[in-house]
């Protein structure tokens, strides 16, 4: 991922998408039926795929502003902040939009098991997660690279539907600059997506500290686990 400097508009956008920035929209029409339930086999959740690091690795570099919003402290707190927690695989990535001076990408999930909460009915089972990419000038090449390394393993994603937002909580955030798109989900924090690592569960899309250790809060809480299915079980029990 390109480590381009982000302008003030880009930093604000990161906070707004991860933390929410205004009241939810009034309009969601009649809800379509939910798709048939999926249950991911435990062996599939706990399978480690070494090649998946080629996909997730470029997301793990430090992006200035990604941690302006404090991460949830625990699995329970992250689940409470989520519209839905899912176990799923990545099927595609695409350019999404430019917010301020930051390009975003859409990560399409497939084989989705709802571990906690509910999918947004108006999206009819479609789950596209918006993540920040970086400098728009490099975006097309980045997406092409991501598409050649789509991961095989499952991840657990703590997601907030972008139509379901909290009031302004970040000082200086302007509700008029609301970037929410109710066709998309966002992770509740960059520390809120996990995969099966070689020796334990790992936060796949965010950096660790300079020594490679998990950061305080959700990342540290979850990376104590050895199996991704253990995280799924914790969330189901809440």
C-alpha positions as CSV (number, residue, x, y, z in Angstrom):
1,X,0.0,0.0,0.0
2,X,1.3,3.4,-0.8
3,X,2.2,5.4,2.3
4,X,1.2,8.8,0.9
5,X,0.6,11.6,3.3
6,X,-3.0,12.2,3.9
7,X,-4.5,15.6,4.0
8,X,-6.8,16.9,6.7
9,X,-9.9,15.9,4.7
10,X,-8.5,12.3,4.3
11,X,-7.8,12.0,8.0
12,X,-11.2,13.2,8.9
13,X,-12.7,10.7,6.5
14,X,-10.9,7.8,8.2
15,X,-12.3,8.8,11.5
16,X,-15.8,9.4,10.2
17,X,-16.0,6.0,8.5
18,X,-14.6,4.0,11.4
19,X,-16.4,5.9,14.2
20,X,-19.6,7.2,12.6
21,X,-20.5,10.8,12.2
22,X,-24.2,11.6,12.1
23,X,-27.7,10.3,12.7
24,X,-28.8,7.4,10.5
25,X,-30.7,8.1,7.4
26,X,-34.5,7.9,7.6
27,X,-35.2,5.9,4.5
28,X,-34.8,2.1,4.3
29,X,-37.7,0.6,2.4
30,X,-39.3,-2.8,2.7
31,X,-36.8,-5.4,3.8
32,X,-36.0,-8.2,1.3
33,X,-35.8,-11.7,2.7
34,X,-32.4,-12.6,4.3
35,X,-30.3,-15.1,2.3
36,X,-30.1,-18.7,3.5
37,X,-28.0,-19.2,6.6
38,X,-24.4,-20.3,6.1
39,X,-22.3,-22.2,8.7
40,X,-18.6,-22.3,8.1
41,X,-17.0,-25.6,9.2
42,X,-14.6,-25.3,12.1
43,X,-11.8,-26.8,10.0
44,X,-12.2,-24.1,7.4
45,X,-12.1,-21.3,10.0
46,X,-9.0,-22.7,11.5
47,X,-7.1,-23.4,8.3
48,X,-3.9,-21.4,7.8
49,X,-3.1,-20.3,4.3
50,X,0.5,-18.9,4.1
51,X,-0.1,-17.3,0.7
52,X,-2.9,-15.1,2.1
53,X,-0.2,-12.8,3.6
54,X,0.4,-11.5,0.0
55,X,-3.1,-10.0,0.1
56,X,-3.2,-8.7,3.6
57,X,0.4,-7.7,4.0
58,X,0.1,-4.4,2.1
59,X,-2.7,-3.4,4.3
60,X,-0.7,-3.7,7.5
61,X,1.7,-0.8,7.0
62,X,1.0,2.2,9.2
63,X,-1.5,4.6,7.7
64,X,-1.4,7.9,9.5
65,X,-4.8,8.6,11.1
66,X,-6.0,5.0,11.2
67,X,-5.8,4.9,15.0
68,X,-7.3,8.4,15.6
69,X,-10.4,6.5,16.7
70,X,-9.6,4.4,19.8
71,X,-10.0,0.6,19.2
72,X,-12.6,-1.3,21.2
73,X,-11.0,-2.7,24.3
74,X,-12.4,-6.2,24.1
75,X,-14.3,-8.7,21.9
76,X,-17.5,-7.8,23.8
77,X,-17.0,-4.1,23.2
78,X,-16.3,-4.7,19.5
79,X,-19.4,-6.8,19.1
80,X,-21.5,-4.2,20.8
81,X,-20.3,-1.6,18.3
82,X,-21.0,-3.8,15.3
83,X,-24.2,-4.1,13.2
84,X,-23.1,-7.6,12.3
85,X,-20.1,-9.9,12.9
86,X,-19.4,-12.3,10.0
87,X,-17.1,-15.1,9.1
88,X,-16.4,-14.9,5.4
89,X,-14.0,-15.2,2.5
90,X,-12.9,-12.4,0.1
91,X,-14.2,-12.9,-3.4
92,X,-13.2,-9.6,-5.1
93,X,-11.9,-6.1,-4.6
94,X,-12.7,-2.9,-6.5
95,X,-12.1,0.8,-6.5
96,X,-14.8,2.5,-4.5
97,X,-14.6,6.3,-4.3
98,X,-12.3,9.2,-3.2
99,X,-13.1,10.8,0.1
100,X,-11.1,14.0,0.7
101,X,-7.8,13.0,-0.8
102,X,-8.0,9.3,0.0
103,X,-9.0,6.5,-2.4
104,X,-11.1,3.7,-0.9
105,X,-11.5,0.1,-2.0
106,X,-14.5,-2.2,-1.8
107,X,-13.8,-5.7,-0.4
108,X,-16.6,-8.1,-1.4
109,X,-17.2,-11.0,1.0
110,X,-18.7,-14.3,0.1
111,X,-19.7,-17.6,1.9
112,X,-20.8,-15.3,4.7
113,X,-21.8,-16.7,8.1
114,X,-23.5,-14.3,10.5
115,X,-21.8,-14.9,13.8
116,X,-23.6,-12.1,15.7
117,X,-26.2,-9.5,14.8
118,X,-28.0,-9.2,11.4
119,X,-27.0,-8.2,7.9
120,X,-28.7,-5.1,6.6
121,X,-31.9,-6.4,5.0
122,X,-32.0,-3.7,2.2
123,X,-28.7,-5.0,0.8
124,X,-30.2,-8.5,0.2
125,X,-27.2,-10.4,1.5
126,X,-24.5,-8.4,-0.3
127,X,-21.5,-7.6,1.9
128,X,-19.0,-5.0,0.6
129,X,-16.6,-3.6,3.1
130,X,-15.0,-0.2,2.5
131,X,-11.4,0.1,3.4
132,X,-9.0,3.0,2.9
133,X,-6.4,2.5,0.1
134,X,-4.3,5.7,-0.1
135,X,-3.2,7.9,-2.9
136,X,-5.7,7.8,-5.8
137,X,-2.8,8.0,-8.2
138,X,-1.6,4.5,-7.3
139,X,-5.1,3.0,-6.8
140,X,-5.6,1.1,-10.1
141,X,-2.3,-0.7,-9.8
142,X,-3.0,-1.5,-6.2
143,X,-6.3,-3.1,-7.0
144,X,-4.8,-5.1,-9.9
145,X,-2.2,-6.4,-7.4
146,X,-4.8,-7.3,-4.8
147,X,-6.8,-9.2,-7.4
148,X,-3.9,-11.5,-8.2
149,X,-3.6,-12.4,-4.5
150,X,-7.1,-12.9,-3.2
151,X,-7.0,-14.9,0.0
152,X,-8.3,-18.5,0.4
153,X,-8.9,-18.5,4.1
154,X,-11.7,-17.1,6.1
155,X,-11.7,-14.0,8.2
156,X,-13.9,-12.7,11.0
157,X,-15.1,-9.1,10.4
158,X,-16.7,-6.8,12.9
159,X,-18.8,-4.6,10.7
160,X,-20.9,-1.5,11.0
161,X,-23.5,-0.8,8.3
162,X,-22.7,2.7,7.1
163,X,-26.4,3.6,7.3
164,X,-26.3,3.0,11.0
165,X,-24.1,5.7,12.5
166,X,-23.5,7.3,15.8
167,X,-23.6,11.1,16.5
168,X,-20.4,13.1,16.1
169,X,-17.8,12.0,18.7
170,X,-14.6,13.2,17.2
171,X,-13.7,16.9,18.0
172,X,-13.6,18.9,14.8
173,X,-15.6,16.3,12.8
174,X,-18.1,18.1,10.6
175,X,-21.5,16.3,10.1
176,X,-21.8,18.1,6.7
177,X,-18.8,16.1,5.5
178,X,-20.6,12.8,6.1
179,X,-19.0,10.2,3.8
180,X,-21.4,7.3,4.7
181,X,-22.7,5.1,1.9
182,X,-25.6,2.9,3.0
183,X,-24.7,0.3,0.3
184,X,-21.5,-0.4,2.2
185,X,-20.2,-1.7,5.5
186,X,-17.1,-0.5,7.4
187,X,-15.0,-2.3,10.0
188,X,-15.7,-0.8,13.4
189,X,-11.9,-0.3,13.6
190,X,-8.9,-1.5,11.7
191,X,-8.2,-3.7,14.6
192,X,-11.5,-5.5,14.1
193,X,-10.7,-8.1,11.4
194,X,-9.0,-11.4,12.1
195,X,-7.7,-14.4,10.3
196,X,-6.0,-17.7,11.3
197,X,-2.3,-17.2,11.5
198,X,0.4,-19.9,11.6
199,X,0.6,-19.9,15.4
200,X,-2.6,-18.2,16.4
201,X,-5.2,-15.6,15.5
202,X,-3.9,-12.4,13.9
203,X,-5.3,-9.0,13.1
204,X,-4.8,-9.2,9.3
205,X,-5.4,-5.6,8.1
206,X,-3.6,-3.4,10.7
207,X,-0.1,-2.8,12.0
208,X,1.3,-4.1,15.2
209,X,3.7,-2.2,17.4
210,X,7.4,-1.7,16.4
211,X,8.3,-5.0,18.0
212,X,5.6,-6.9,16.2
213,X,3.6,-7.2,19.4
214,X,-0.2,-6.7,19.5
215,X,-1.4,-3.3,20.4
216,X,-3.5,-2.7,23.6
217,X,-7.2,-3.3,23.3
218,X,-9.0,-5.6,20.8
219,X,-5.9,-6.6,19.0
220,X,-4.2,-7.8,22.2
221,X,-7.4,-9.4,23.5
222,X,-8.0,-11.5,20.4
223,X,-4.4,-12.5,19.5
224,X,-4.2,-14.5,22.7
225,X,-6.4,-17.1,20.9
226,X,-4.9,-20.0,19.0
227,X,-7.8,-20.7,16.7
228,X,-10.2,-18.5,14.7
229,X,-13.1,-20.8,15.7
230,X,-12.5,-19.8,19.3
231,X,-13.1,-16.2,18.4
232,X,-16.3,-17.2,16.6
233,X,-17.5,-19.1,19.7
234,X,-16.8,-16.1,21.9
235,X,-18.8,-13.8,19.7
236,X,-21.7,-16.3,19.4
237,X,-21.9,-16.5,23.2
238,X,-22.5,-12.7,23.6
